[in-house]
Amino acid sequence: MKLLSFHYHLKFTMDAPVSAHHFTLRCIPVSDARQRIVQLRHFVFPKDSLSRGRDQWGNALLYGCCHGRHTCFEANVCGQAAVGLSDGTSAKPFEQERIFGFATPLTEPDDALRAFAEKLRIRSGAPEEAEAVMRAVHDAISYQSGATTVQTTAAEAFAMGRGVCQDYAHIMLAALRASGVPCRYVAGMLLGEGKSHAWVEVLHDGRWTAYDPTNCLVVSDEHIKLSHGRDARDCAINRGVFRGGAWQETDISVIVTEDEGSEEKQPW
Amino acid sequence: MVNLDKLLGSTDAINGLLARYGVKFGIYKNGEFKEQLFPYDPIPRIIEKEEFAYLERGLKQRVTALNLFLKDVYNKKQIIADGVVPADFVYAASGYLAPCEGIVPPKEVYSHVSGIDLVLGKDGVWYILEDNLRVPSGASYPTIARDLERRCSPRTFHETPIEDNRNYPQLLKHVCDYVNTGGISVVLTPGRYNAAYFEHSYLAERMGVPLVSSSDLEVEGDYLYFTGYAGRKERVGAVYRRISDEYMDPLTFNPESLIGIPHIFDVYRKGNIALLNTPGNGIADDKGIYYFVPKMIKYYLDEEPILCNAPTYLPFYEEDRKYVLDRFDTLVIKDVAEAGGYGVVFGSKLSAEQKEQLVGMILAEPRRFIAQEVIDFCDIPILEGDGQVERKADLRAFVLSGEETVVWKSGLTRFSRNPDSFIVNSSQGGGFKDTWVLSQ
């Protein structure tokens, strides 16, 4: 168990003013069996309205609108989380999780990826199997930022042999799903400084267990989960529409530090 | 015997009035939008009281089961767990919308307006051709036609016991009121370039509710609001929306949609608005799922289906696949991804090369196709020039589900102008008739 402080910062800069800006943000961590959100604050600017909601997978949403003209939009989410409270989370009845066993456009395997999955002889998604898949995916491609985009599919990244955390996760999902094992994409934050991170949860025996193929690491107490879904598209940190023609520059920074002290008193 | 002389003599007058009222149907052909009159034929389709009572029972049963299926498939998924409907057919279907997972709509009604297409076979049996549970259109045409018929030939309606069908907008309004979560009800149209714009405006007027486009609606916080011409802002509790699911909310569905309302889906998920029909209904009227509807009736209601499907085969199952390949020339093959009479192919009408190509596609993607026996359905008379000719026709029955499930005592009868065509879909340029249900 570790106590982590986190600060998620998202900033858009537009090169021309936009208006009627509607946004949905998916960067609010939720407490579960593995992580407890001890404290949480958020700050969104500019905005005229802000509401909280949930999506179909239970992820927390912040949504709202900014009517007036603006060239900059910022969201900050910070707080404290106790993580590694358990080695997994319990799943719903199998039939209700089975959808995560079906490929999505981003995780549709091609022949090469299918052959890769076959060689791994995945049967059930049991921990030792899932770890073997994670290691194989970790070795199959090398980390290189900028080699892929958010639209890159698992098959494309696999063929290229390069990618970032999203691609590692997608390849692992594609391989497991090719064998019918339900698994889901997780967006979150990792101890240290950087951008947002992504990893994978695998369903086995009524439990979701998390694996980080980018770092070849079974997730325990250094990851804070923000959302899960079928693939990166379900976990989009930000979705928005606005009026106006502008180029938009996105700046994301994430800082997660370990707290030596005790939990802050006021639970959120 | 019904005396139709006066009515037949009024054909031109009625079509003229329909044109003047703008009773048109728009079709897209070769990427171009063309609006054309929806030709009215004055010879009604007449359904006897007893026969309609039978249809009524069957339709209520079917729609009840479909509503239960929708609740189940987006929540517990018991029917999949019990092996009645394969998971592949649900999750691979284009009509399945993951964002609808876990939602139970106001009053648990999913398909508020169901348009069920039937044909009467020459064997005297009614067959269900397809279910339309998304935004079925067409009820306004027989409604306005009836109004004009009664004006042209009042005597006919005095002498013949015909169920009045002009209550359709009221039935629909009752459903809106029942599921309304607080506030006004509105009819949402994508605009005047939609194929059924006449219907949108007609229904809104007759229901006595505002006809709105998406720019008149806005989400603020947890609720949806309508701002009228005078600038007055009112909360909206029910939206009879005539825009398709994918375009409803650019933040949940198609991000390119300009006709959607940002965040309407968030408000809906919170239970603060009713959407008619419920998004995600496409999973229940999918051509592949159609095969399973009789099984659903047994599964959910423990009843035998009153109305039957056209005999259907799924190449997905090996046994059916063999049958389909053996009997290819006698079957009609449908691509489950297509709608509106497109993607329907008669095995007998293909060249050897086309056939080979289609068989290849079926073997490669069996889940994508269904095959059905060609039903030889009844011809009904239509006027052509001074005489009468026989043409293929179907019937779209409308079932409204609110506090209770009712079948509208009429229906849209569509016929094909082309003597060789079995396809009567209005997107393909047919005509329509009023449907008279006798009350005695």
Contacts between the chains, C-beta under 8 A, distances in Angstrom:
chain1	res1	chain2	res2	distance
A	22	B	250	8.0
A	22	B	251	6.3
A	22	B	262	3.6
A	22	B	263	6.2
A	23	B	251	8.0
A	24	B	251	4.9
A	24	B	263	7.4
A	24	B	266	7.5
A	49	B	220	5.6
A	49	B	221	5.4
A	51	B	221	5.1
A	51	B	222	5.7
A	51	B	266	7.3
A	53	B	266	4.6
A	53	B	269	6.6
A	53	B	270	6.6
A	54	B	269	7.1
A	55	B	99	7.2
A	55	B	269	7.8
A	56	B	98	6.2
A	56	B	99	5.2
A	56	B	100	7.0
A	56	B	101	4.0
A	56	B	102	5.6
A	56	B	103	7.5
A	56	B	269	7.8
A	57	B	101	7.4
A	61	B	266	6.9
A	63	B	251	7.3
A	63	B	263	5.6
A	63	B	266	5.6
A	65	B	219	7.7
A	65	B	220	7.6
A	65	B	262	7.3
A	65	B	263	7.6
A	93	B	76	7.9
A	93	B	81	7.4
A	94	B	81	7.7
A	95	B	76	7.7
A	95	B	77	4.4
A	95	B	78	7.6
A	95	B	80	5.4
A	95	B	81	4.1
A	95	B	87	7.8
A	96	B	76	7.0
A	96	B	77	5.7
A	98	B	77	7.7
A	98	B	80	7.4
A	98	B	87	5.6
A	98	B	91	7.9
A	99	B	91	5.6
A	99	B	98	7.0
A	99	B	101	7.7
A	102	B	87	7.7
A	102	B	91	4.6
A	102	B	92	7.2
A	230	B	98	6.9
A	234	B	98	7.6
A	239	B	251	5.2
A	239	B	255	7.0
A	240	B	251	7.4
A	241	B	250	5.0
A	241	B	251	6.7
A	241	B	255	7.0
A	241	B	262	5.8
